[in-house]
Amino acid sequence: MKIEALGKPAGCKLIRITAELDEGIIRSISIRGDFFASPEEGFEKAEQRLSGTKAAELGPRFDQYLAEEGVEAQGISGDGLAEVFNAALKRSIL
């Protein structure tokens, strides 16, 4: 299932998500938006590491991978990312 999401959760900038989901597992995900993340290479690695993550664990895993890759992010958080993702997932199921 393809998920496309766009939102601006509290405390975050605009977040755009495109993801492929299979039986509750994220197979691929692209995260873009008006937020800032440095170094960009670390953000891209963290984003790639989300493949294989259970959809229900997206927020905590995102924060974990950013920390492990040494990424400083402003305008995006795991909670905000999960909020935008889950809202789009809910709409696609209905």
Summary of the structure (lengths in Angstrom):
residues: 94
radius of gyration: 12.0
end to end distance: 13.4
largest distance: 37.8
contacts: 282
relative contact order: 0.24
helix: 43%
strand: 32%
